[in-house]
Amino acid sequence: MISKPDQRQDSFEVHNPADGNLVGYVSRGTQDDVDDAIRISWEAFRSWSGTEPLDRSKILFFAARLVREDQKELSQLLTREQGKPIKESMNEIAGFARVLEYYASITGTLQGDYGFSKNYGHMMVVRQPLGVCAAIIPWNMPALIMGWKTGPVLAAGNTMVLKPSSTAPLTCIALAGHLYRAGLPESVLRIVTGSGGVVGQALARHPDIRSISFTGAVSTGIEVAGNAAQTLKKTVLELGGSDAMIVCKDADPEAAAKGAVSGRFFNCGQTCTSIKRVFVDSAICTPFVRRVRELAEALIIGDGLTGGVDMGPVHTGSQRENVHSLVQETVNNDQGTVLSGGYIPDTGALKGGNFYPPTILTNVDPDAPVMKEEVFGPVLPVSSFETVTEAIDLANSTRFGLGASIWTHDMRTISQATRDLDAGIVWVNQHLRIPPEVPFGGMKFSGLGRENGRYALLQYLEEKTILINP
Ligand code: TXE
């Protein structure tokens, strides 16, 4: 899909991270575009918020069906602009549809409460939509995150202005097209493409936006929240993570090794809840690391459109630079050893893209920056521990609190870990998997509020108390 937008408007290019080729163009939105989109959305709000929940459900279900019918083409577009293997894109597009189906199935279920008091009469609580909500989307999982943000907002009867990332906006635009074809008025969901500094900031600052949901970097999230606070918007921030995986000595060794590899190298390590640090009981560390290495080195790296590829490129050259410099810093400071990977490929088919091999670092100092910062790329740092309490303390020792997993079958250890890990989501004997029914979000610097589940629907509704003296 290479088509230039309206010639009157400035535009920018979207490139394939696997080879640098042009994938398409999008408009460079301005403050005026944001103002127009918000005005149109408010006009639409009057009618959309008054539709029957069942009618909103029908549109969301129909959109999900259209997306599933077009899954292959949408996945190819996602891979071309984002870089991930086609099998992951297929799952992500299906994930978008599933989120829409989930919200379609609960539309209208949280309408309110009722009570009667001799003193106050009829006490009613009605939940009403907020108005125009904004969403700012990143590039790492644009389709799924678009589903997490649009699903509850639209199901609750709000309208939305959405800004996709500048480097992976095309799938979001295509998905919006499917929603329109399913009957969603275009005025109910407006997409404004453009830079974060212009379009994103205009949305965060705009006085007529009632709620803003942002996914991206911690520093950007703090700026968005600061701007949103000036006009008291409800704010949801889904920021980064530095998820720990704790492998106990009774863990199923094969399941844990496979979990580490898929949990780290999925999406080339560019997922907020990727496994970013592994702590292994010292009694099993050597065989565990050996097996992780075998599995990681068996992964096929290449252009995500090629069948059989397990891991695509890092999304941008600058992201790859950040990742590589953290690896080099670890080695140069004697804070860890490269067991596998750790270089920028400069030969063959991988030379033309932003590829980086699956990289394993061992004996890593838990205080090294590669353990403390969010490393958004295929780097797996491993360290050992002596006691579970020590491992939990290490897991909690960063500013992040998004996810964490513990691999064990011991009930006492499971109880301790699920209670003491500072994370918005704690997995046991799995990592990274999140169905739309349960809340998703982080503690500490990983964010504010939750997405997914009925919790997200509540976020986009506002309670009004009505007291009737009969
Ligand atoms: O994020 P940005 P980037 C983390 C990850 C990654 C780092 C940087 O660690 O390495 O962030 O990624 C828009 N006001 N995550 O630079 O800039 C921007 O246009 C309003 C984790 O891509 O935060 C894009 O649409 N909006 C994360 C979105 O914010 C602004 C996923 C995210 O971009 C803005 C992505 C501004 N001032 C990155 N500046 C996760 N939690 O999964 C930019 N944007």
Boltz pocket constraint, residues with backbone or C-beta under 6 A from the ligand:
constraints:
  - pocket:
      binder: B
      contacts: [[A, 136], [A, 137], [A, 138], [A, 139], [A, 140], [A, 163], [A, 164], [A, 165], [A, 166], [A, 194], [A, 195], [A, 196], [A, 197], [A, 199], [A, 200], [A, 201], [A, 204], [A, 215], [A, 216], [A, 217], [A, 218], [A, 220], [A, 221], [A, 223], [A, 224], [A, 238], [A, 239], [A, 240], [A, 241], [A, 270], [A, 271], [A, 272], [A, 273], [A, 319], [A, 374], [A, 375], [A, 376]]
      max_distance: 6.0
